[in-house]
Amino acid sequence: MANEPTFKRSLNLFDSTAIVIGSMIGSGIFIVSADIARMVGSPGWLMMVWLITGFMTICAALSYGELAGMFPRAGGQYVYLREAYNPLTGFLYGWTLFLVIQTGTIAAVAMAFAKFAGVLIPWISESIVWFRIGVLKIGPVQFIAISSIAFLTWINTMGVHEGKKVQNAFTSGKFILLVLFIVVGLGFAANKDAINLNMLTLWTPETEGTGGVDIPIAGMALVAAIGMAMVGSLFSSDAWNNITFTAGEVINPRKNIPLSLLLGTLSVTVLYLLANLVYITVLPVRGSPEGNEVAMRGMQYALNDRLGTAAMSGIFGNYAVMIMAGFIVISTFGCNNGLILAGARVYYAMAFDGIFFRKVGILNAKGVPSTGLIIQGVWASLLCLSGTYGQLLDYVVFAVLIFYVLTIFGIFRLRSSRPDAERPYKALGYPVIPMLYIILAIIVMTILLIYKPAYTWPGLFIVLLGIPVFFLWNKGNNHNPGNMQQ
């Protein structure tokens, strides 16, 4: 109908880049390097893990630019998979995104927001449980986490303009704070003793063994350690693709989405590498879990893996805990706004294709999929109460990589099946760069399949469970997937 609400093209290049950067930077950069340090045990290989991760992320972003130019529609990656393969493949991605990937990430980020808020406000304590029903429990942390999801969901139901204002403000804030963290760390917190110790072990990797005994590694064992260590860095660098979900609201999407993907992923990769450079100039990579001091615990055994706090403690002392908690509260709040804003556009696209709840495919008077936003918020909140969000995210590491590989391989399929299709932007370095990503991702998946089967098979099960769901949903449905609203 002519008077039906439509998407409003309100996101310019700055807004789009803010979604890319803001959705990527959460709390991971201040935590996961501790686990990476335990996996590889040397400064050089720790930096290599982040360098490979950044290279893969930028390669993927450059490849997605071509698809974004071809299909500038709401739903992004879901649309790319549907067009390159079939509606079932697109549905499996959307199903997994809703069930675990997007909502699980929203829940995890909201819980991180609440836990670090608890550092600033002591009554927000994990030790307090108000009541428990089966696997569900609620206390101050869960209450604050769910409240933050509800508030950001409400903001985004008011229109994309309101959502982008929050995104721009918090992305700008945490970008500046992260730059200040790097400047202060490199300029004032450098520790000569830590630097000397790290130089001695620069390229001598060790991995954490049983009983806390470090084991020297080389050859295939080192390759396996790097692959397993990349789980944390890949997820800390993930969610860059969320801007593709909002293509229906981007001004000149054929140009601005590819450009925002490049600018956003390149900026975050540089910041992440510099942040890790701060860690290895302030703290020795190797340490002891029994260490009484920050330096003795090293990166490997920083208290609660809070490396940002450990790195700043030499300058700010006990105030470092409060300073970094405030930083992470700002960072996670902005991160979740981007995730909440973008995710609902995928469910809208699925509903418009007739393979999700019909009302999710209707825009409200403000031109946003409010029903999808609400359903997403409710499910993410339940995951907060269940406490299973972290485990679910572990399960889908393998599945997420599969969908990235399938999407990028879709470029090759579409070049063959639709050679004359309009491509205002072509993947830089095609076919080498897209193929490099595919090869590296398959290597990581193979390592996870062999060494961490608990991370792979449950994730595959969640994806494959979507097959009967698709056919049940599509049974008797005469809607023609593919005729999406522009």
MOKAMO-V899416 format. One record per helix or strand of 2 or more residues. SS is the DSSP state (helix for helix, strand for strand). FROM is the first residue (numbers start at 1). TO is the last residue. If there is no record, write none. Layout:
ss=[SS	SS]
from=[FROM	FROM]
to=[TO	TO]
This chain:
ss=[helix	helix	helix	helix	helix	helix	strand	strand	helix	helix	helix	strand	helix	strand	helix	helix	helix	helix	helix	helix	helix	helix	helix	helix	helix	helix	helix	helix]
from=[13	28	33	43	77	87	131	136	140	160	192	206	210	214	219	242	247	253	294	303	307	319	358	370	389	397	432	453]
to=[24	30	40	70	84	120	133	138	157	188	200	208	212	216	236	245	249	282	297	305	316	352	361	386	395	417	451	474]
